Amino acid sequence: MMSRKSILMKVKKRPWAALFPCPVVLVTCIDSNGKPNIITLAWVGVACSDPPMISLGIRPQRHSFKLINDSKEFVVNIPTKEILKESDFCGVVSGSDTDKFASTKLTAEPAEKVKPPLIQECPVNIECVLKKKIPLGVHHLFIGEIVSVHVDQDILNENGRIDFTKISPFVYNQGEYWSLDKKIGAHGFSKQ
């Protein structure tokens, strides 16, 4: 009997951004006149836990690139499946000629510590102050320090932590959106 390992063959591919899944977020930013914008991003991640920081990969040609670069502030909003269409729209239309809040009917709420607004329809909003921008190639990496986090009260469990069964975030998988299904393990479970 052949083992599974002996019948599987790897295919070598050219270098590409093969990491998946990637979280989908709606990043809000603001221009010098106070007009807010939304950009949908998937090249996003936790960059540091102390102090807490988030990284965003953005192309310099994007309207939001200039807004974040100039204002040095942004908010990372975590969308749910209920606003999938609006989230996709904010990633394919430019804010330089479209008011994305008006077009999507998403609701801007004042942030606590930064000028860009929160998106009310997103159950988690993370206010950030830009700490560093690193040119990488076609994308630049923006690293923002988290200065405030807002979470809808109705998605918290009895311990004050997010109950992920009460929200439906989604991810980007190589050109497709996918939902998250259920918990299958916890950090450190292999040592139990």
Backbone hydrogen bonds in HBPLUS format (Angstrom, degrees):
<---DONOR---> <-ACCEPTOR-->    atom                        ^
c    i                          cat <-CA-CA->   ^        H-A-AA   ^      H-
h    n   atom  resd res      DA  || num        DHA   H-A  angle D-A-AA Bond
n    s   type  num  typ     dist DA aas  dist angle  dist       angle   num
A0006-SER N   A0003-SER O   3.11 MM   3  5.36 124.4  2.43 100.4 113.6     1
A0007-ILE N   A0004-ARG O   3.28 MM   3  5.53 140.4  2.44 102.0 112.2     2
A0008-LEU N   A0004-ARG O   3.24 MM   4  6.40 131.4  2.49 147.3 159.3     3
A0018-ALA N   A0016-TRP O   2.77 MM   2  5.52 125.0  2.08 114.6  97.7     4
A0022-CYS N   A0172-TYR O   3.02 MM 150  5.10 156.7  2.08 139.4 146.9     5
A0172-TYR N   A0022-CYS O   2.71 MM 150  5.10 164.0  1.73 154.0 159.5     6
A0025-VAL N   A0041-LEU O   2.97 MM  16  5.48 161.7  2.00 158.9 164.5     7
A0041-LEU N   A0025-VAL O   2.96 MM  16  5.48 163.6  1.99 154.0 159.1     8
A0026-LEU N   A0077-ASN O   2.86 MM  51  5.01 173.0  1.86 155.3 157.5     9
A0077-ASN N   A0026-LEU O   2.82 MM  51  5.01 154.4  1.88 140.3 148.6    10
A0027-VAL N   A0039-ILE O   2.80 MM  12  5.23 170.2  1.81 160.8 157.8    11
A0039-ILE N   A0027-VAL O   2.89 MM  12  5.23 152.4  1.97 143.6 152.7    12
A0028-THR N   A0075-VAL O   2.87 MM  47  5.15 154.0  1.93 146.4 153.1    13
A0075-VAL N   A0028-THR O   3.02 MM  47  5.15 152.5  2.10 141.9 148.0    14
A0029-CYS N   A0037-ASN O   3.06 MM   8  5.38 152.3  2.14 139.1 145.3    15
A0037-ASN N   A0029-CYS O   2.87 MM   8  5.38 150.1  1.96 146.6 147.0    16
A0031-ASP N   A0035-LYS O   2.97 MM   4  5.41 157.6  2.02 137.7 143.7    17
A0034-GLY N   A0031-ASP O   2.98 MM   3  5.35 164.6  2.01 116.5 120.2    18
A0057-GLY N   A0043-TRP O   2.75 MM  14  5.10 153.1  1.82 160.9 163.8    19
A0045-GLY N   A0055-SER O   3.07 MM  10  5.34 149.3  2.17 142.4 146.4    20
A0055-SER N   A0045-GLY O   2.77 MM  10  5.34 166.9  1.79 161.3 165.9    21
A0047-ALA N   A0053-MET O   2.86 MM   6  5.27 162.8  1.89 128.4 133.1    22
A0053-MET N   A0048-CYS O   2.84 MM   5  4.93 157.5  1.89 140.0 137.5    23
A0146-ILE N   A0052-PRO O   2.85 MM  94  5.57 169.9  1.86 147.3 150.9    24
A0054-ILE N   A0144-GLY O   2.89 MM  90  5.37 156.1  1.95 152.7 158.8    25
A0144-GLY N   A0054-ILE O   2.84 MM  90  5.37 167.3  1.86 164.1 165.1    26
A0056-LEU N   A0142-PHE O   2.81 MM  86  5.08 149.9  1.90 145.2 155.0    27
A0142-PHE N   A0056-LEU O   2.81 MM  86  5.08 166.9  1.82 155.0 157.1    28
A0058-ILE N   A0140-HIS O   2.99 MM  82  5.51 163.1  2.01 156.1 158.2    29
A0140-HIS N   A0058-ILE O   2.86 MM  82  5.51 161.9  1.90 141.1 144.0    30
A0062-ARG N   A0059-ARG O   3.07 MM   3  5.70 162.3  2.10 120.4 125.7    31
A0065-PHE N   A0062-ARG O   3.09 MM   3  5.37 137.7  2.27 104.8 116.3    32
A0067-LEU N   A0063-HIS O   3.46 MM   4  6.81 161.8  2.49 143.7 148.8    33
A0068-ILE N   A0064-SER O   2.89 MM   4  6.03 169.8  1.90 159.1 160.0    34
A0069-ASN N   A0065-PHE O   2.91 MM   4  5.99 161.3  1.94 148.8 155.1    35
A0070-ASP N   A0066-LYS O   2.84 MM   4  5.93 154.2  1.91 149.0 154.9    36
A0071-SER N   A0067-LEU O   2.92 MM   4  5.98 168.9  1.93 150.0 153.8    37
A0072-LYS N   A0068-ILE O   2.82 MM   4  5.28 149.2  1.91 139.9 147.4    38
A0130-LEU N   A0072-LYS O   2.81 MM  58  4.76 162.7  1.84 123.3 128.3    39
A0074-PHE N   A0128-CYS O   3.13 MM  54  5.37 159.3  2.17 141.8 142.3    40
A0128-CYS N   A0074-PHE O   2.81 MM  54  5.37 152.5  1.89 173.1 173.0    41
A0076-VAL N   A0126-ILE O   2.85 MM  50  4.94 161.2  1.88 143.2 143.2    42
A0126-ILE N   A0076-VAL O   2.73 MM  50  4.94 154.9  1.79 142.4 151.1    43
A0078-ILE N   A0124-VAL O   2.92 MM  46  5.41 166.9  1.94 156.9 160.8    44
A0083-ILE N   A0080-THR O   3.00 MM   3  5.81 160.3  2.04 122.9 127.8    45
A0081-LYS N   A0168-SER O   2.75 MM  87  5.64 137.5  1.93 146.9 157.5    46
A0084-LEU N   A0081-LYS O   3.12 MM   3  4.93 153.5  2.19 116.1 110.8    47
A0087-SER N   A0083-ILE O   2.89 MM   4  6.06 152.7  1.97 147.7 156.2    48
A0088-ASP N   A0084-LEU O   2.91 MM   4  6.17 159.8  1.95 154.4 158.9    49
A0089-PHE N   A0085-LYS O   2.97 MM   4  6.18 164.2  1.99 149.3 153.9    50
A0090-CYS N   A0086-GLU O   3.04 MM   4  6.27 156.3  2.09 147.2 152.4    51
A0091-GLY N   A0088-ASP O   2.97 MM   3  5.27 149.3  2.06 108.0 117.8    52
A0092-VAL N   A0089-PHE O   3.13 MM   3  5.34 149.9  2.22 105.7 114.3    53
A0093-VAL N   A0089-PHE O   3.17 MM   4  6.10 131.3  2.42 158.2 165.5    54
A0103-SER N   A0099-ASP O   2.91 MM   4  6.12 164.5  1.93 156.3 161.5    55
A0104-THR N   A0100-LYS O   2.97 MM   4  5.86 156.0  2.03 140.9 146.2    56
A0105-LYS N   A0101-PHE O   2.89 MM   4  5.51 130.8  2.13 137.3 149.4    57
A0120-GLN N   A0107-THR O   2.87 MM  13  5.36 163.6  1.89 158.2 160.9    58
A0109-GLU N   A0118-LEU O   2.93 MM   9  5.01 160.0  1.97 137.5 141.4    59
A0118-LEU N   A0109-GLU O   2.77 MM   9  5.01 158.3  1.82 154.4 156.8    60
A0122-CYS N   A0119-ILE O   3.04 MM   3  5.62 160.1  2.08 118.7 125.1    61
A0152-ASP N   A0123-PRO O   2.90 MM  29  5.11 157.3  1.96 147.7 152.2    62
A0125-ASN N   A0150-HIS O   2.91 MM  25  5.08 159.2  1.96 148.1 153.0    63
A0150-HIS N   A0125-ASN O   2.81 MM  25  5.08 163.8  1.83 155.3 160.0    64
A0127-GLU N   A0148-SER O   2.80 MM  21  5.10 151.9  1.87 155.7 162.7    65
A0147-VAL N   A0127-GLU O   2.85 MM  20  5.67 159.7  1.89 141.3 148.3    66
A0129-VAL N   A0145-GLU O   2.92 MM  16  5.26 151.5  2.00 141.4 148.8    67
A0145-GLU N   A0129-VAL O   2.80 MM  16  5.26 152.7  1.87 156.0 147.7    68
A0131-LYS N   A0143-ILE O   2.73 MM  12  5.68 172.5  1.74 159.9 162.1    69
A0132-LYS N   A0143-ILE O   3.26 MM  11  5.19 152.5  2.34 140.6 143.7    70
A0143-ILE N   A0132-LYS O   2.80 MM  11  5.19 165.4  1.82 162.7 162.5    71
A0134-ILE N   A0141-LEU O   2.80 MM   7  4.98 157.3  1.85 139.6 147.4    72
A0141-LEU N   A0134-ILE O   2.76 MM   7  4.98 167.6  1.78 146.0 146.2    73
A0136-LEU N   A0139-HIS O   3.07 MM   3  5.79 150.7  2.16 147.0 153.9    74
A0137-GLY N   A0139-HIS O   3.26 MM   2  5.28 136.5  2.46 146.6 150.9    75
A0155-ILE N   A0152-ASP O   3.14 MM   3  5.84 168.7  2.16 120.9 124.1    76
A0156-LEU N   A0153-GLN O   3.15 MM   3  5.56 168.7  2.17 117.5 120.2    77
A0163-ASP N   A0155-ILE O   2.73 MM   8  5.59 170.9  1.74 172.6 170.7    78
A0157-ASN N   A0161-ARG O   2.74 MM   4  5.53 157.9  1.78 158.2 164.9    79
A0160-GLY N   A0157-ASN O   2.97 MM   3  5.32 164.8  1.99 118.4 120.9    80
A0166-LYS N   A0163-ASP O   2.90 MM   3  5.68 163.8  1.93 123.5 129.0    81
A0171-VAL N   A0178-TRP O   2.75 MM   7  5.26 164.9  1.77 159.5 164.3    82
A0178-TRP N   A0171-VAL O   2.83 MM   7  5.26 157.4  1.88 143.7 149.8    83
A0173-ASN N   A0176-GLU O   2.63 MM   3  5.08 170.6  1.64 160.7 163.8    84
A0176-GLU N   A0173-ASN O   3.07 MM   3  5.08 146.4  2.19 104.6 115.0    85
A0189-PHE N   A0186-ALA O   2.95 MM   3  5.52 154.2  2.02 148.9 145.9    86
A0191-LYS N   A0188-GLY O   3.10 MM   3  5.77 162.6  2.13 120.7 125.7    87
A0192-GLN N   A0189-PHE O   3.21 MM   3  5.41 165.4  2.23 109.0 113.3    88
